Amino acid sequence: MTIPGDPYDFPIEGPLLPGKTALMIIDMQRDFCAPSGYMHTRGGDLGPARATIPRITAVREACWKAGIEVIYTREGHRPNLSDLPRCKRMKTALAGAEIGSQGPLGRLLIRGEIGWDFIDELQPEEDEIVIDKAGTGSFHGTDLHHILNNKKIENLIITGVTTGVCVNSTVREAADRGYNVLVLEDCCAEPDQNTHNIAIQLLKVEGGYLSTISDSEKFLSAMCQVSSQMDKPNVKPSEMQR
């Protein structure tokens, strides 16, 4: 079984094996997806991010059922700002939402604050993996690569926000580390739709050198095939013909 994609089906080599695959849910935090958070404070339209929530929820449920690992990332800085580069703080101040400043949901993008935590709809289960990061890429300064290697994960399915920054950074980092990467276009968002479209196009350059692109409908359709095989009597997941 493979996921139909553009410019190639996913994964590019062999069938999609749930045990070698992880879903990544990037930064679905109140600061990026809820009113009065960081993104809203800087004037960003939350509509596109909010629209992804039911689609990501459906994808996550399908992954749970298929035995695909789910990993969440969460961007934020230490309360004393010791891990916040001065230039990053200055750039966010210029954009109208300085990291560390006080907002209605607590200090913007600061660990432990209400805005920093995940939205209610996509809270992780107790035993699921959460990667806390201070940068935009999920691998930078984290143990994500070690965790994926330890679990023998080869395929990453990417969802979340924002398409042009944290999603793009994570995809590029993953590609450089040799992972097969699939981005579900309608499960990612930017405040500006044109920026989202450009970011998706950049991920497909040079024949999908960084990733291939699909959507939640195609992914869920493929997962239905996996689920139907898993429901057959006397068939182990490792023996399924995909």
C-alpha positions as CSV (number, residue, x, y, z in Angstrom):
1,M,0.0,0.0,0.0
2,T,1.2,3.5,-0.9
3,I,-0.2,7.0,-0.5
4,P,-0.9,8.8,-3.9
5,G,1.2,11.9,-4.0
6,D,2.7,14.6,-6.2
7,P,5.3,14.2,-7.7
8,Y,5.5,10.6,-6.6
9,D,3.6,8.1,-4.4
10,F,4.7,7.7,-0.8
11,P,6.9,6.1,0.3
12,I,9.2,6.3,-2.8
13,E,10.6,2.8,-2.0
14,G,8.5,-0.2,-1.1
15,P,5.2,-0.3,0.7
16,L,4.1,1.9,3.6
17,L,4.7,-0.1,6.7
18,P,2.9,1.4,9.8
19,G,5.7,0.2,12.2
20,K,8.3,2.2,10.2
21,T,6.1,5.3,9.9
22,A,5.3,8.3,12.2
23,L,2.8,11.1,11.9
24,M,4.2,14.5,13.0
25,I,1.8,17.1,14.3
26,I,3.8,20.4,14.1
27,D,3.1,23.2,16.7
28,M,-0.7,22.9,17.0
29,Q,-0.5,25.2,20.0
30,R,-2.9,27.9,21.2
31,D,-0.2,30.5,20.4
32,F,-0.5,29.6,16.7
33,C,-4.1,28.4,16.5
34,A,-6.2,30.2,19.1
35,P,-7.5,33.7,19.5
36,S,-5.3,36.0,21.6
37,G,-2.2,33.9,21.1
38,Y,1.1,34.8,19.4
39,M,-0.2,34.5,15.8
40,H,-3.4,36.4,16.5
41,T,-1.5,39.1,18.4
42,R,0.7,39.8,15.4
43,G,-2.4,40.1,13.2
44,G,-2.4,36.7,11.5
45,D,-5.6,35.2,10.2
46,L,-6.3,32.1,12.3
47,G,-8.9,30.8,9.9
48,P,-6.6,28.5,7.8
49,A,-5.0,26.9,10.9
50,R,-8.4,26.4,12.5
51,A,-9.6,24.7,9.3
52,T,-6.9,22.1,9.6
53,I,-8.0,20.8,13.0
54,P,-10.8,18.4,12.0
55,R,-8.6,17.0,9.2
56,I,-5.6,16.5,11.4
57,T,-7.8,14.9,14.0
58,A,-9.2,12.4,11.5
59,V,-5.6,11.6,10.3
60,R,-4.5,11.1,13.8
61,E,-7.3,8.7,14.6
62,A,-6.5,6.7,11.4
63,C,-2.9,6.5,12.5
64,W,-3.8,5.3,15.9
65,K,-5.9,2.6,14.4
66,A,-3.2,1.5,11.9
67,G,-0.5,1.5,14.6
68,I,1.4,4.5,13.2
69,E,3.4,6.4,15.9
70,V,2.1,10.0,16.5
71,I,4.7,12.7,17.5
72,Y,3.8,16.2,18.5
73,T,6.1,19.3,18.5
74,R,5.8,22.4,20.5
75,E,7.8,25.6,20.0
76,G,8.6,27.7,23.0
77,H,11.3,29.3,25.1
78,R,12.5,29.2,28.6
79,P,10.9,31.8,30.9
80,N,14.3,33.5,31.4
81,L,14.7,33.8,27.6
82,S,18.2,32.3,27.8
83,D,17.5,30.1,24.7
84,L,16.0,33.0,22.7
85,P,18.4,34.6,20.2
86,R,18.4,38.4,20.4
87,C,17.8,38.7,16.7
88,K,14.7,36.4,16.9
89,R,13.3,38.4,19.7
90,M,13.9,41.7,17.7
91,K,12.2,40.2,14.6
92,T,9.1,39.1,16.5
93,A,8.9,42.6,18.2
94,L,9.1,44.2,14.8
95,A,6.2,42.0,13.6
96,G,4.1,43.1,16.6
97,A,4.3,40.1,18.9
98,E,7.6,40.0,20.8
99,I,8.3,36.6,22.2
100,G,8.2,36.8,26.0
101,S,5.9,39.7,26.1
102,Q,2.6,39.4,28.1
103,G,-0.5,38.4,26.2
104,P,-4.0,37.3,27.1
105,L,-2.9,33.6,27.2
106,G,0.3,34.4,29.1
107,R,3.7,35.4,27.9
108,L,4.0,34.7,24.2
109,L,5.7,31.4,23.2
110,I,7.0,30.8,26.7
111,R,7.1,27.3,28.1
112,G,4.5,26.6,30.7
113,E,2.1,29.4,29.6
114,I,-1.5,28.6,28.5
115,G,-0.8,29.8,25.0
116,W,2.3,27.6,24.6
117,D,0.4,24.4,25.2
118,F,-1.5,22.4,22.6
119,I,-5.1,23.2,21.6
120,D,-7.7,21.2,23.3
121,E,-8.7,19.3,20.1
122,L,-5.1,17.9,19.6
123,Q,-3.8,17.2,23.1
124,P,-1.4,14.3,23.1
125,E,-2.3,11.0,24.8
126,E,-0.4,10.4,28.1
127,D,2.2,8.0,26.6
128,E,2.7,9.9,23.2
129,I,5.9,11.6,22.3
130,V,6.2,15.4,22.6
131,I,9.2,17.2,21.2
132,D,9.8,20.6,22.8
133,K,11.9,22.9,20.6
134,A,13.2,26.4,20.8
135,G,13.7,26.7,17.0
136,T,11.6,26.3,13.9
137,G,12.9,22.9,12.8
138,S,11.9,19.8,14.9
139,F,15.3,18.3,14.8
140,H,17.3,21.4,15.8
141,G,18.5,21.1,19.4
142,T,16.1,18.1,20.1
143,D,16.4,14.3,20.5
144,L,13.9,13.7,17.7
145,H,16.4,12.0,15.4
146,H,17.6,9.7,18.2
147,I,13.9,8.7,19.0
148,L,13.1,8.0,15.4
149,N,16.2,5.9,15.0
150,N,15.5,4.0,18.2
151,K,12.0,3.2,16.9
152,K,13.3,2.4,13.4
153,I,11.1,5.0,11.8
154,E,11.9,5.7,8.1
155,N,8.8,7.5,6.9
156,L,7.4,10.8,8.2
157,I,4.0,12.2,7.5
158,I,3.9,15.9,8.2
159,T,1.0,18.1,9.4
160,G,0.7,21.4,11.3
161,V,1.7,25.0,11.2
162,T,3.1,27.0,9.7
163,T,3.7,25.7,6.2
164,G,6.4,28.2,5.3
165,V,8.3,28.1,8.6
166,C,8.2,25.2,11.0
167,V,6.7,22.7,8.5
168,N,9.3,23.7,5.8
169,S,12.2,23.6,8.3
170,T,11.2,20.2,9.6
171,V,10.8,18.7,6.1
172,R,14.2,20.0,5.0
173,E,15.9,18.7,8.2
174,A,14.2,15.3,7.7
175,A,15.2,15.0,4.1
176,D,18.8,15.7,5.0
177,R,18.7,12.9,7.5
178,G,17.4,10.4,4.9
179,Y,13.7,10.1,5.9
180,N,10.9,9.6,3.3
181,V,8.7,12.6,3.8
182,L,5.0,13.2,2.9
183,V,3.3,16.5,3.6
184,L,-0.5,16.5,3.8
185,E,-1.2,19.9,2.1
186,D,-4.7,20.4,3.6
187,C,-3.4,19.6,7.1
188,C,-0.9,22.5,7.0
189,A,-1.6,26.2,7.0
190,E,-0.3,29.7,6.8
191,P,-2.3,32.9,7.7
192,D,-1.9,33.9,4.1
193,Q,-3.1,31.3,1.5
194,N,-0.6,32.5,-1.1
195,T,2.3,32.0,1.2
196,H,1.0,28.4,1.9
197,N,0.8,27.7,-1.8
198,I,4.4,29.0,-2.4
199,A,5.7,26.9,0.5
200,I,4.1,23.7,-0.8
201,Q,5.5,24.4,-4.3
202,L,9.0,24.8,-2.8
203,L,8.7,21.4,-1.1
204,K,8.2,19.8,-4.5
205,V,11.1,21.4,-6.3
206,E,13.6,19.2,-8.2
207,G,11.1,16.3,-8.6
208,G,10.2,16.2,-4.9
209,Y,13.8,16.2,-3.6
210,L,12.5,17.4,-0.2
211,S,9.1,15.7,0.0
212,T,6.1,14.5,-1.9
213,I,2.6,16.1,-1.4
214,S,-0.8,14.6,-0.8
215,D,-3.9,15.4,1.2
216,S,-6.0,14.0,4.0
217,E,-8.6,12.5,1.7
218,K,-6.1,10.3,-0.1
219,F,-4.3,9.4,3.1
220,L,-7.6,8.3,4.9
221,S,-8.6,6.3,1.9
222,A,-5.3,4.4,2.0
223,M,-5.6,3.9,5.7
224,C,-9.0,2.3,5.2
225,Q,-7.3,-0.4,3.2
226,V,-4.8,-1.0,6.1
227,S,-7.6,-1.2,8.6
228,S,-9.6,-3.6,6.5
229,Q,-6.6,-6.0,6.3
230,M,-5.9,-5.7,10.0
231,D,-9.6,-6.7,10.7
232,K,-9.2,-9.9,8.8
233,P,-8.9,-13.0,11.1
234,N,-5.5,-14.7,11.5
235,V,-3.6,-11.9,9.8
236,K,-0.8,-10.2,11.7
237,P,0.2,-6.6,10.9
238,S,3.7,-7.8,9.9
239,E,2.2,-10.3,7.4
240,M,-0.2,-7.9,5.7
241,Q,0.3,-7.5,1.9
242,R,0.3,-3.8,1.3
